[in-house]
Amino acid sequence: MTATAQQLEARRKLRRLGLPTKAAAVLEDSSCWSEPFCLAYFDTCDAALSENPRAAFPLAEIAPRLAHQVPVESCGPKRRRELEIHALAILGGAHRALGRLAQAEASYAEALRLMAEEAISPREEANVCRRLALLRMDQGQLDEALELARRAVGIYRTGTGSEDRQNLAWALLVEGGAHFEAKHSSEAIRLYAEALRHADPRRGPRIYYSALHNLSFALAQGASHPSDLAAALNYLRLARRRLRGSRSSLQRLQHRWAEGIILMKFGSTRRAEAALQMVREGLIELQTPYEVAMVSLDLSSIYLDEGRYGELRSLAAETFTLFRSLAVDREASAALVLWQEAVKADKLTDNVLVDVRSTLNRRATTKRQPRA
């Protein structure tokens, strides 16, 4: 059986397994212990994690054990180690998406330890770099995040296949995200636009959608002219078309969030408020504390501008209580305390909102702009 035929068979088997509820079954079935099945499983993990990190976590948790089950005789010791490293990187990303930064760090540390034992292929190195860069962003280590992202971009640029182009688009999105976090808006926009040129909507629909969405959001945030907002809205409309048929509640909410921000910029306050309220309610249902807190800050800026202090106090108190029940991040909690106290004392200003939002952006593990 050719490699392509093996991969197709692996995908068919995965569809029959009823994941993620029956993920553990792959550890008991020796027909799953192969490189093609592992690679298909890894792709399934990535797709599931982008839709619902909490529901998909059991898939990622099993990935390292599945990789370890692959017989060395079937692929060689180096390739088996690469599969284990890939699996650990996926698990690290899953922990990151749920706010478990210490556990994410531990997973990546184990992956780096295995990488230090023996050189791995550049493509696998780039895979770890682009994923680890996201964690470094969440940890506020933007210089290291940029270094890792650039390393991945440099490796993928040397490739010539369609898969390399999709991976390059993904890495460019990560590098653009690091620049966006560092408030280098023009560079972020340039990288997002390049990612969009490389992304193939058929081969990598998630990456293509993310490039459209991130580009629209960056243009809106850095808008200095009405034409920037018009371009942002145009990209957002293109992104909406890519959402048709998507099952991802989080992705749809992120899209609506970006739309709310752009409406605020256009001065359509009532429509923006309705969009942000809907997003907040949806994020509460998904139990994503950082995102709930950040969309609450966007709502609070509307309430502040309109002098709606009673609603502002209620929003701050409810958001803080909810955040504390779902997250344990001390730095982010301290920022929300600052926000809540400023609201109570009627001393909330745009500068306070900027400072609190900046902290939450550093600490957030699933940013409002989707990462492929």
Short mmCIF file of the C-alpha atoms (twelve columns), coordinates in Angstrom:
data_MODEL
# 
_entry.id   MODEL 
# 
loop_
_atom_site.group_PDB 
_atom_site.id 
_atom_site.type_symbol 
_atom_site.label_atom_id 
_atom_site.label_alt_id 
_atom_site.label_comp_id 
_atom_site.label_asym_id 
_atom_site.label_seq_id 
_atom_site.Cartn_x 
_atom_site.Cartn_y 
_atom_site.Cartn_z 
_atom_site.pdbx_PDB_model_num 
ATOM 1   C CA . MET A 1   0.000   0.000  0.000  1 
ATOM 2   C CA . THR A 2   1.390   3.425  -0.969 1 
ATOM 3   C CA . ALA A 3   1.877   6.203  1.596  1 
ATOM 4   C CA . THR A 4   -1.075  8.126  0.135  1 
ATOM 5   C CA . ALA A 5   -3.332  5.070  0.305  1 
ATOM 6   C CA . GLN A 6   -2.232  4.475  3.906  1 
ATOM 7   C CA . GLN A 7   -3.107  8.051  4.847  1 
ATOM 8   C CA . LEU A 8   -6.543  7.778  3.231  1 
ATOM 9   C CA . GLU A 9   -7.211  4.528  5.051  1 
ATOM 10  C CA . ALA A 10  -6.065  6.130  8.328  1 
ATOM 11  C CA . ARG A 11  -8.507  9.020  7.837  1 
ATOM 12  C CA . ARG A 12  -11.360 6.626  7.110  1 
ATOM 13  C CA . LYS A 13  -10.556 4.677  10.261 1 
ATOM 14  C CA . LEU A 14  -10.493 7.853  12.323 1 
ATOM 15  C CA . ARG A 15  -13.943 8.816  11.069 1 
ATOM 16  C CA . ARG A 16  -15.274 5.432  12.169 1 
ATOM 17  C CA . LEU A 17  -13.836 5.670  15.687 1 
ATOM 18  C CA . GLY A 18  -16.277 8.251  17.060 1 
ATOM 19  C CA . LEU A 19  -13.689 10.705 18.346 1 
ATOM 20  C CA . PRO A 20  -13.129 12.359 20.738 1 
ATOM 21  C CA . THR A 21  -15.340 10.314 23.086 1 
ATOM 22  C CA . LYS A 22  -13.621 7.048  22.153 1 
ATOM 23  C CA . ALA A 23  -10.103 8.416  21.769 1 
ATOM 24  C CA . ALA A 24  -8.577  5.865  24.152 1 
ATOM 25  C CA . ALA A 25  -9.523  3.082  21.729 1 
ATOM 26  C CA . VAL A 26  -6.522  3.930  19.545 1 
ATOM 27  C CA . LEU A 27  -4.195  2.810  22.342 1 
ATOM 28  C CA . GLU A 28  -5.732  -0.663 22.360 1 
ATOM 29  C CA . ASP A 29  -5.951  -1.214 18.606 1 
ATOM 30  C CA . SER A 30  -2.596  -2.208 17.099 1 
ATOM 31  C CA . SER A 31  -3.839  -1.289 13.605 1 
ATOM 32  C CA . CYS A 32  -3.623  2.335  14.782 1 
ATOM 33  C CA . TRP A 33  0.050   2.058  15.673 1 
ATOM 34  C CA . SER A 34  1.544   3.358  12.441 1 
ATOM 35  C CA . GLU A 35  3.085   6.549  11.125 1 
ATOM 36  C CA . PRO A 36  0.248   7.265  8.625  1 
ATOM 37  C CA . PHE A 37  -2.379  6.818  11.338 1 
ATOM 38  C CA . CYS A 38  -0.433  9.053  13.739 1 
ATOM 39  C CA . LEU A 39  -0.184  11.828 11.166 1 
ATOM 40  C CA . ALA A 40  -3.903  11.611 10.412 1 
ATOM 41  C CA . TYR A 41  -4.600  11.614 14.146 1 
ATOM 42  C CA . PHE A 42  -2.431  14.718 14.619 1 
ATOM 43  C CA . ASP A 43  -4.389  16.532 11.878 1 
ATOM 44  C CA . THR A 44  -7.632  15.529 13.587 1 
ATOM 45  C CA . CYS A 45  -6.320  16.911 16.893 1 
ATOM 46  C CA . ASP A 46  -5.429  20.256 15.336 1 
ATOM 47  C CA . ALA A 47  -8.821  20.607 13.666 1 
ATOM 48  C CA . ALA A 48  -10.725 19.625 16.820 1 
ATOM 49  C CA . LEU A 49  -8.687  21.934 19.041 1 
ATOM 50  C CA . SER A 50  -9.391  24.898 16.770 1 
ATOM 51  C CA . GLU A 51  -13.132 24.266 17.140 1 
ATOM 52  C CA . ASN A 52  -13.468 23.435 20.844 1 
ATOM 53  C CA . PRO A 53  -10.245 23.074 22.883 1 
ATOM 54  C CA . ARG A 54  -11.975 21.755 25.989 1 
ATOM 55  C CA . ALA A 55  -13.909 19.006 24.205 1 
ATOM 56  C CA . ALA A 56  -10.889 18.068 22.071 1 
ATOM 57  C CA . PHE A 57  -8.355  17.898 24.892 1 
ATOM 58  C CA . PRO A 58  -8.722  14.099 25.392 1 
ATOM 59  C CA . LEU A 59  -7.492  13.640 21.819 1 
ATOM 60  C CA . ALA A 60  -4.339  15.667 22.440 1 
ATOM 61  C CA . GLU A 61  -3.742  14.002 25.788 1 
ATOM 62  C CA . ILE A 62  -3.497  10.595 24.137 1 
ATOM 63  C CA . ALA A 63  -1.292  11.733 21.218 1 
ATOM 64  C CA . PRO A 64  2.120   11.189 22.915 1 
ATOM 65  C CA . ARG A 65  1.140   7.685  24.054 1 
ATOM 66  C CA . LEU A 66  -0.126  6.834  20.587 1 
ATOM 67  C CA . ALA A 67  3.155   7.993  19.024 1 
ATOM 68  C CA . HIS A 68  5.082   5.859  21.517 1 
ATOM 69  C CA . GLN A 69  3.079   2.822  20.428 1 
ATOM 70  C CA . VAL A 70  4.400   3.014  16.861 1 
ATOM 71  C CA . PRO A 71  6.981   0.195  16.498 1 
ATOM 72  C CA . VAL A 72  10.499  1.448  15.873 1 
ATOM 73  C CA . GLU A 73  10.885  -1.318 13.286 1 
ATOM 74  C CA . SER A 74  8.149   0.220  11.133 1 
ATOM 75  C CA . CYS A 75  9.644   3.690  10.726 1 
ATOM 76  C CA . GLY A 76  13.073  3.797  12.402 1 
ATOM 77  C CA . PRO A 77  14.104  5.332  15.749 1 
ATOM 78  C CA . LYS A 78  14.570  8.871  14.394 1 
ATOM 79  C CA . ARG A 79  11.131  9.021  12.823 1 
ATOM 80  C CA . ARG A 80  9.495   7.565  15.899 1 
ATOM 81  C CA . ARG A 81  11.167  10.253 18.001 1 
ATOM 82  C CA . GLU A 82  9.869   12.900 15.582 1 
ATOM 83  C CA . LEU A 83  6.331   11.549 15.984 1 
ATOM 84  C CA . GLU A 84  6.674   11.737 19.773 1 
ATOM 85  C CA . ILE A 85  7.986   15.306 19.546 1 
ATOM 86  C CA . HIS A 86  5.107   16.278 17.250 1 
ATOM 87  C CA . ALA A 87  2.613   14.741 19.675 1 
ATOM 88  C CA . LEU A 88  4.115   16.574 22.650 1 
ATOM 89  C CA . ALA A 89  3.876   19.854 20.740 1 
ATOM 90  C CA . ILE A 90  0.188   19.193 20.094 1 
ATOM 91  C CA . LEU A 91  -0.376  18.422 23.778 1 
ATOM 92  C CA . GLY A 92  1.476   21.605 24.740 1 
ATOM 93  C CA . GLY A 93  -0.770  23.583 22.418 1 
ATOM 94  C CA . ALA A 94  -3.870  21.969 23.922 1 
ATOM 95  C CA . HIS A 95  -2.790  22.887 27.453 1 
ATOM 96  C CA . ARG A 96  -2.082  26.427 26.240 1 
ATOM 97  C CA . ALA A 97  -5.528  26.724 24.701 1 
ATOM 98  C CA . LEU A 98  -7.063  25.900 28.093 1 
ATOM 99  C CA . GLY A 99  -4.915  28.339 30.050 1 
ATOM 100 C CA . ARG A 100 -2.684  25.673 31.594 1 
ATOM 101 C CA . LEU A 101 0.565   27.437 30.834 1 
ATOM 102 C CA . ALA A 102 2.685   25.456 33.315 1 
ATOM 103 C CA . GLN A 103 1.531   22.151 31.823 1 
ATOM 104 C CA . ALA A 104 2.091   23.531 28.328 1 
ATOM 105 C CA . GLU A 105 5.628   24.520 29.284 1 
ATOM 106 C CA . ALA A 106 6.272   21.015 30.624 1 
ATOM 107 C CA . SER A 107 5.093   19.386 27.383 1 
ATOM 108 C CA . TYR A 108 7.289   21.628 25.250 1 
ATOM 109 C CA . ALA A 109 10.231  21.106 27.600 1 
ATOM 110 C CA . GLU A 110 9.972   17.353 27.029 1 
ATOM 111 C CA . ALA A 111 9.759   17.914 23.268 1 
ATOM 112 C CA . LEU A 112 12.870  20.125 23.376 1 
ATOM 113 C CA . ARG A 113 14.686  17.514 25.463 1 
ATOM 114 C CA . LEU A 114 14.038  14.878 22.813 1 
ATOM 115 C CA . MET A 115 15.138  17.313 20.100 1 
ATOM 116 C CA . ALA A 116 18.404  17.909 21.945 1 
ATOM 117 C CA . GLU A 117 19.209  14.184 21.990 1 
ATOM 118 C CA . GLU A 118 19.415  13.937 18.220 1 
ATOM 119 C CA . ALA A 119 18.798  16.262 15.289 1 
ATOM 120 C CA . ILE A 120 15.369  16.007 13.698 1 
ATOM 121 C CA . SER A 121 14.156  17.067 10.268 1 
ATOM 122 C CA . PRO A 122 13.878  20.829 9.646  1 
ATOM 123 C CA . ARG A 123 10.146  20.487 8.966  1 
ATOM 124 C CA . GLU A 124 9.528   18.885 12.371 1 
ATOM 125 C CA . GLU A 125 11.695  21.544 14.009 1 
ATOM 126 C CA . ALA A 126 9.599   24.232 12.335 1 
ATOM 127 C CA . ASN A 127 6.419   22.532 13.571 1 
ATOM 128 C CA . VAL A 128 7.619   22.816 17.167 1 
ATOM 129 C CA . CYS A 129 8.856   26.389 16.679 1 
ATOM 130 C CA . ARG A 130 5.583   27.751 15.318 1 
ATOM 131 C CA . ARG A 131 3.580   26.122 18.138 1 
ATOM 132 C CA . LEU A 132 5.985   27.105 20.901 1 
ATOM 133 C CA . ALA A 133 5.958   30.693 19.613 1 
ATOM 134 C CA . LEU A 134 2.275   30.907 20.593 1 
ATOM 135 C CA . LEU A 135 3.069   29.879 24.148 1 
ATOM 136 C CA . ARG A 136 5.860   32.427 24.362 1 
ATOM 137 C CA . MET A 137 3.383   35.105 23.253 1 
ATOM 138 C CA . ASP A 138 1.003   34.075 26.009 1 
ATOM 139 C CA . GLN A 139 3.882   34.303 28.468 1 
ATOM 140 C CA . GLY A 140 4.713   37.820 27.285 1 
ATOM 141 C CA . GLN A 141 8.065   36.727 25.823 1 
ATOM 142 C CA . LEU A 142 7.557   38.447 22.481 1 
ATOM 143 C CA . ASP A 143 11.229  38.552 21.454 1 
ATOM 144 C CA . GLU A 144 11.546  34.784 21.786 1 
ATOM 145 C CA . ALA A 145 8.178   34.300 20.109 1 
ATOM 146 C CA . LEU A 146 9.350   36.321 17.121 1 
ATOM 147 C CA . GLU A 147 12.617  34.399 16.961 1 
ATOM 148 C CA . LEU A 148 10.785  31.060 16.956 1 
ATOM 149 C CA . ALA A 149 8.248   32.203 14.364 1 
ATOM 150 C CA . ARG A 150 10.964  33.536 12.077 1 
ATOM 151 C CA . ARG A 151 12.840  30.259 12.386 1 
ATOM 152 C CA . ALA A 152 9.734   28.374 11.274 1 
ATOM 153 C CA . VAL A 153 9.086   30.815 8.415  1 
ATOM 154 C CA . GLY A 154 12.686  30.483 7.218  1 
ATOM 155 C CA . ILE A 155 12.470  26.678 7.139  1 
ATOM 156 C CA . TYR A 156 9.123   26.612 5.330  1 
ATOM 157 C CA . ARG A 157 10.314  29.100 2.712  1 
ATOM 158 C CA . THR A 158 12.820  26.512 1.504  1 
ATOM 159 C CA . GLY A 159 10.055  24.000 0.759  1 
ATOM 160 C CA . THR A 160 8.468   23.670 -2.646 1 
ATOM 161 C CA . GLY A 161 5.392   21.503 -2.027 1 
ATOM 162 C CA . SER A 162 1.802   22.560 -1.403 1 
ATOM 163 C CA . GLU A 163 2.054   21.396 2.219  1 
ATOM 164 C CA . ASP A 164 5.073   23.654 2.705  1 
ATOM 165 C CA . ARG A 165 3.061   26.619 1.398  1 
ATOM 166 C CA . GLN A 166 0.270   25.941 3.892  1 
ATOM 167 C CA . ASN A 167 2.762   25.557 6.733  1 
ATOM 168 C CA . LEU A 168 4.458   28.781 5.625  1 
ATOM 169 C CA . ALA A 169 1.096   30.575 5.747  1 
ATOM 170 C CA . TRP A 170 0.531   29.216 9.254  1 
ATOM 171 C CA . ALA A 171 3.976   30.338 10.441 1 
ATOM 172 C CA . LEU A 172 3.473   33.791 8.895  1 
ATOM 173 C CA . LEU A 173 0.229   34.114 10.854 1 
ATOM 174 C CA . VAL A 174 2.115   33.306 14.048 1 
ATOM 175 C CA . GLU A 175 4.864   35.832 13.253 1 
ATOM 176 C CA . GLY A 176 2.210   38.405 12.397 1 
ATOM 177 C CA . GLY A 177 0.472   37.682 15.699 1 
ATOM 178 C CA . ALA A 178 3.685   38.367 17.613 1 
ATOM 179 C CA . HIS A 179 4.082   41.701 15.850 1 
ATOM 180 C CA . PHE A 180 0.421   42.515 16.509 1 
ATOM 181 C CA . GLU A 181 0.928   41.843 20.217 1 
ATOM 182 C CA . ALA A 182 4.024   44.066 20.133 1 
ATOM 183 C CA . LYS A 183 1.853   46.816 18.556 1 
ATOM 184 C CA . HIS A 184 3.754   46.657 15.252 1 
ATOM 185 C CA . SER A 185 0.524   46.949 13.286 1 
ATOM 186 C CA . SER A 186 1.983   47.669 9.849  1 
ATOM 187 C CA . GLU A 187 4.326   44.675 10.032 1 
ATOM 188 C CA . ALA A 188 1.521   42.441 11.282 1 
ATOM 189 C CA . ILE A 189 -0.683  43.535 8.373  1 
ATOM 190 C CA . ARG A 190 2.130   42.830 5.895  1 
ATOM 191 C CA . LEU A 191 2.667   39.317 7.271  1 
ATOM 192 C CA . TYR A 192 -1.046  38.537 7.381  1 
ATOM 193 C CA . ALA A 193 -1.369  39.654 3.754  1 
ATOM 194 C CA . GLU A 194 1.533   37.406 2.750  1 
ATOM 195 C CA . ALA A 195 -0.025  34.498 4.653  1 
ATOM 196 C CA . LEU A 196 -3.234  35.051 2.702  1 
ATOM 197 C CA . ARG A 197 -1.310  34.816 -0.599 1 
ATOM 198 C CA . HIS A 198 0.156   31.442 0.390  1 
ATOM 199 C CA . ALA A 199 -2.960  29.963 1.978  1 
ATOM 200 C CA . ASP A 200 -5.017  27.590 -0.160 1 
ATOM 201 C CA . PRO A 201 -8.739  27.684 0.726  1 
ATOM 202 C CA . ARG A 202 -9.165  24.083 -0.455 1 
ATOM 203 C CA . ARG A 203 -6.117  22.479 1.172  1 
ATOM 204 C CA . GLY A 204 -6.055  24.630 4.302  1 
ATOM 205 C CA . PRO A 205 -9.449  26.271 4.892  1 
ATOM 206 C CA . ARG A 206 -8.691  27.025 8.562  1 
ATOM 207 C CA . ILE A 207 -5.468  28.811 7.662  1 
ATOM 208 C CA . TYR A 208 -7.141  30.734 4.834  1 
ATOM 209 C CA . TYR A 209 -9.977  31.835 7.107  1 
ATOM 210 C CA . SER A 210 -7.519  32.866 9.833  1 
ATOM 211 C CA . ALA A 211 -5.517  34.970 7.373  1 
ATOM 212 C CA . LEU A 212 -8.669  36.802 6.245  1 
ATOM 213 C CA . HIS A 213 -9.897  37.291 9.794  1 
ATOM 214 C CA . ASN A 214 -6.561  38.421 11.252 1 
ATOM 215 C CA . LEU A 215 -5.976  40.813 8.371  1 
ATOM 216 C CA . SER A 216 -9.405  42.400 8.805  1 
ATOM 217 C CA . PHE A 217 -8.944  42.724 12.564 1 
ATOM 218 C CA . ALA A 218 -5.443  44.234 12.293 1 
ATOM 219 C CA . LEU A 219 -6.638  46.738 9.687  1 
ATOM 220 C CA . ALA A 220 -9.554  47.749 11.903 1 
ATOM 221 C CA . GLN A 221 -7.411  48.138 15.029 1 
ATOM 222 C CA . GLY A 222 -4.778  50.202 13.246 1 
ATOM 223 C CA . ALA A 223 -7.190  52.173 11.065 1 
ATOM 224 C CA . SER A 224 -6.125  55.756 10.457 1 
ATOM 225 C CA . HIS A 225 -8.391  56.412 7.490  1 
ATOM 226 C CA . PRO A 226 -11.937 55.376 6.479  1 
ATOM 227 C CA . SER A 227 -10.447 53.342 3.620  1 
ATOM 228 C CA . ASP A 228 -8.688  51.123 6.196  1 
ATOM 229 C CA . LEU A 229 -12.028 50.334 7.838  1 
ATOM 230 C CA . ALA A 230 -13.606 49.672 4.443  1 
ATOM 231 C CA . ALA A 231 -10.817 47.224 3.603  1 
ATOM 232 C CA . ALA A 232 -11.198 45.566 7.006  1 
ATOM 233 C CA . LEU A 233 -14.916 45.121 6.454  1 
ATOM 234 C CA . ASN A 234 -14.302 43.684 2.989  1 
ATOM 235 C CA . TYR A 235 -11.879 41.053 4.325  1 
ATOM 236 C CA . LEU A 236 -14.315 40.243 7.110  1 
ATOM 237 C CA . ARG A 237 -17.082 39.626 4.561  1 
ATOM 238 C CA . LEU A 238 -14.782 37.289 2.651  1 
ATOM 239 C CA . ALA A 239 -14.032 35.494 5.905  1 
ATOM 240 C CA . ARG A 240 -17.752 35.128 6.622  1 
ATOM 241 C CA . ARG A 241 -18.151 33.175 3.396  1 
ATOM 242 C CA . ARG A 242 -15.500 30.733 4.586  1 
ATOM 243 C CA . LEU A 243 -17.509 30.170 7.770  1 
ATOM 244 C CA . ARG A 244 -20.446 28.650 5.902  1 
ATOM 245 C CA . GLY A 245 -20.803 25.079 7.030  1 
ATOM 246 C CA . SER A 246 -18.348 25.528 9.908  1 
ATOM 247 C CA . ARG A 247 -19.283 23.716 13.105 1 
ATOM 248 C CA . SER A 248 -16.971 25.806 15.258 1 
ATOM 249 C CA . SER A 249 -18.918 27.904 17.764 1 
ATOM 250 C CA . LEU A 250 -15.717 29.632 18.887 1 
ATOM 251 C CA . GLN A 251 -14.768 30.572 15.336 1 
ATOM 252 C CA . ARG A 252 -18.196 32.065 14.680 1 
ATOM 253 C CA . LEU A 253 -18.024 34.048 17.907 1 
ATOM 254 C CA . GLN A 254 -14.546 35.341 17.084 1 
ATOM 255 C CA . HIS A 255 -15.835 36.461 13.708 1 
ATOM 256 C CA . ARG A 256 -18.793 38.263 15.277 1 
ATOM 257 C CA . TRP A 257 -16.404 39.844 17.790 1 
ATOM 258 C CA . ALA A 258 -14.251 41.307 15.041 1 
ATOM 259 C CA . GLU A 259 -17.401 42.582 13.360 1 
ATOM 260 C CA . GLY A 260 -18.411 44.301 16.607 1 
ATOM 261 C CA . ILE A 261 -15.022 46.015 16.870 1 
ATOM 262 C CA . ILE A 262 -15.252 47.282 13.299 1 
ATOM 263 C CA . LEU A 263 -18.804 48.549 13.899 1 
ATOM 264 C CA . MET A 264 -17.494 50.455 16.942 1 
ATOM 265 C CA . LYS A 265 -14.835 52.052 14.765 1 
ATOM 266 C CA . PHE A 266 -17.508 53.048 12.236 1 
ATOM 267 C CA . GLY A 267 -19.584 54.611 15.019 1 
ATOM 268 C CA . SER A 268 -22.444 52.091 14.773 1 
ATOM 269 C CA . THR A 269 -22.584 51.794 18.550 1 
ATOM 270 C CA . ARG A 270 -25.946 50.035 18.958 1 
ATOM 271 C CA . ARG A 271 -25.099 47.330 16.422 1 
ATOM 272 C CA . ALA A 272 -21.637 46.952 17.948 1 
ATOM 273 C CA . GLU A 273 -23.086 46.570 21.445 1 
ATOM 274 C CA . ALA A 274 -25.578 43.920 20.275 1 
ATOM 275 C CA . ALA A 275 -22.786 41.972 18.565 1 
ATOM 276 C CA . LEU A 276 -20.483 42.141 21.605 1 
ATOM 277 C CA . GLN A 277 -23.275 41.122 23.996 1 
ATOM 278 C CA . MET A 278 -24.019 38.080 21.849 1 
ATOM 279 C CA . VAL A 279 -20.331 37.173 21.722 1 
ATOM 280 C CA . ARG A 280 -19.954 37.518 25.483 1 
ATOM 281 C CA . GLU A 281 -22.919 35.244 26.176 1 
ATOM 282 C CA . GLY A 282 -21.566 32.649 23.758 1 
ATOM 283 C CA . LEU A 283 -18.078 32.749 25.258 1 
ATOM 284 C CA . ILE A 284 -19.517 32.298 28.748 1 
ATOM 285 C CA . GLU A 285 -21.224 29.127 27.517 1 
ATOM 286 C CA . LEU A 286 -17.894 27.904 26.081 1 
ATOM 287 C CA . GLN A 287 -16.143 28.726 29.380 1 
ATOM 288 C CA . THR A 288 -13.304 30.753 27.829 1 
ATOM 289 C CA . PRO A 289 -12.385 33.178 30.644 1 
ATOM 290 C CA . TYR A 290 -9.819  35.348 28.893 1 
ATOM 291 C CA . GLU A 291 -12.074 35.985 25.941 1 
ATOM 292 C CA . VAL A 292 -15.055 36.751 28.216 1 
ATOM 293 C CA . ALA A 293 -12.919 39.287 30.062 1 
ATOM 294 C CA . MET A 294 -11.641 40.935 26.880 1 
ATOM 295 C CA . VAL A 295 -15.035 41.266 25.197 1 
ATOM 296 C CA . SER A 296 -16.326 42.663 28.512 1 
ATOM 297 C CA . LEU A 297 -13.664 45.362 28.291 1 
ATOM 298 C CA . ASP A 298 -14.881 46.242 24.808 1 
ATOM 299 C CA . LEU A 299 -18.428 46.526 26.129 1 
ATOM 300 C CA . SER A 300 -17.239 48.609 29.064 1 
ATOM 301 C CA . SER A 301 -15.692 51.152 26.711 1 
ATOM 302 C CA . ILE A 302 -19.169 51.680 25.196 1 
ATOM 303 C CA . TYR A 303 -20.750 52.038 28.645 1 
ATOM 304 C CA . LEU A 304 -17.995 54.445 29.721 1 
ATOM 305 C CA . ASP A 305 -18.417 56.667 26.651 1 
ATOM 306 C CA . GLU A 306 -22.167 56.849 27.246 1 
ATOM 307 C CA . GLY A 307 -22.003 57.335 31.026 1 
ATOM 308 C CA . ARG A 308 -23.850 54.095 31.780 1 
ATOM 309 C CA . TYR A 309 -22.111 53.596 35.120 1 
ATOM 310 C CA . GLY A 310 -24.650 51.260 36.694 1 
ATOM 311 C CA . GLU A 311 -24.329 48.780 33.831 1 
ATOM 312 C CA . LEU A 312 -20.561 49.248 33.925 1 
ATOM 313 C CA . ARG A 313 -20.359 48.281 37.609 1 
ATOM 314 C CA . SER A 314 -22.559 45.223 37.096 1 
ATOM 315 C CA . LEU A 315 -20.499 44.129 34.111 1 
ATOM 316 C CA . ALA A 316 -17.193 44.490 35.984 1 
ATOM 317 C CA . ALA A 317 -18.408 42.592 39.063 1 
ATOM 318 C CA . GLU A 318 -19.922 39.754 37.039 1 
ATOM 319 C CA . THR A 319 -16.884 39.416 34.800 1 
ATOM 320 C CA . PHE A 320 -14.440 39.316 37.710 1 
ATOM 321 C CA . THR A 321 -16.463 36.641 39.519 1 
ATOM 322 C CA . LEU A 322 -16.733 34.545 36.372 1 
ATOM 323 C CA . PHE A 323 -13.031 34.882 35.567 1 
ATOM 324 C CA . ARG A 324 -11.973 33.802 39.025 1 
ATOM 325 C CA . SER A 325 -14.192 30.723 38.781 1 
ATOM 326 C CA . LEU A 326 -12.685 29.621 35.459 1 
ATOM 327 C CA . ALA A 327 -9.048  30.753 35.567 1 
ATOM 328 C CA . VAL A 328 -6.182  30.914 38.049 1 
ATOM 329 C CA . ASP A 329 -3.916  33.412 36.304 1 
ATOM 330 C CA . ARG A 330 -2.747  35.818 39.009 1 
ATOM 331 C CA . GLU A 331 -1.494  38.531 36.677 1 
ATOM 332 C CA . ALA A 332 -4.724  38.601 34.674 1 
ATOM 333 C CA . SER A 333 -6.811  38.486 37.869 1 
ATOM 334 C CA . ALA A 334 -4.831  41.428 39.255 1 
ATOM 335 C CA . ALA A 335 -5.534  43.386 36.071 1 
ATOM 336 C CA . LEU A 336 -9.249  42.702 36.423 1 
ATOM 337 C CA . VAL A 337 -9.113  43.838 40.057 1 
ATOM 338 C CA . LEU A 338 -7.613  47.112 38.803 1 
ATOM 339 C CA . TRP A 339 -10.480 47.441 36.314 1 
ATOM 340 C CA . GLN A 340 -13.142 46.617 38.913 1 
ATOM 341 C CA . GLU A 341 -11.732 49.011 41.500 1 
ATOM 342 C CA . ALA A 342 -11.518 51.817 38.949 1 
ATOM 343 C CA . VAL A 343 -15.169 51.199 38.027 1 
ATOM 344 C CA . LYS A 344 -16.251 51.206 41.689 1 
ATOM 345 C CA . ALA A 345 -14.452 54.483 42.302 1 
ATOM 346 C CA . ASP A 346 -15.798 56.052 39.081 1 
ATOM 347 C CA . LYS A 347 -12.202 56.464 37.926 1 
ATOM 348 C CA . LEU A 348 -12.255 54.232 34.877 1 
ATOM 349 C CA . THR A 349 -10.470 55.834 31.923 1 
ATOM 350 C CA . ASP A 350 -9.496  54.759 28.434 1 
ATOM 351 C CA . ASN A 351 -5.904  54.447 29.664 1 
ATOM 352 C CA . VAL A 352 -6.949  51.973 32.372 1 
ATOM 353 C CA . LEU A 353 -8.842  49.953 29.769 1 
ATOM 354 C CA . VAL A 354 -5.790  49.923 27.517 1 
ATOM 355 C CA . ASP A 355 -3.539  48.711 30.350 1 
ATOM 356 C CA . VAL A 356 -5.946  45.971 31.457 1 
ATOM 357 C CA . ARG A 357 -6.573  44.834 27.900 1 
ATOM 358 C CA . SER A 358 -2.820  44.715 27.255 1 
ATOM 359 C CA . THR A 359 -2.314  42.413 30.243 1 
ATOM 360 C CA . LEU A 360 -5.181  40.141 29.232 1 
ATOM 361 C CA . ASN A 361 -3.882  40.010 25.666 1 
ATOM 362 C CA . ARG A 362 -0.523  38.804 26.952 1 
ATOM 363 C CA . ARG A 363 -2.094  36.222 29.198 1 
ATOM 364 C CA . ALA A 364 -4.859  35.047 26.918 1 
ATOM 365 C CA . THR A 365 -4.330  31.625 25.433 1 
ATOM 366 C CA . THR A 366 -6.922  31.745 22.685 1 
ATOM 367 C CA . LYS A 367 -6.800  35.280 21.335 1 
ATOM 368 C CA . ARG A 368 -9.789  37.022 19.862 1 
ATOM 369 C CA . GLN A 369 -8.087  36.673 16.492 1 
ATOM 370 C CA . PRO A 370 -8.028  32.984 15.548 1 
ATOM 371 C CA . ARG A 371 -4.693  31.257 15.098 1 
ATOM 372 C CA . ALA A 372 -4.664  28.531 12.539 1 
# 
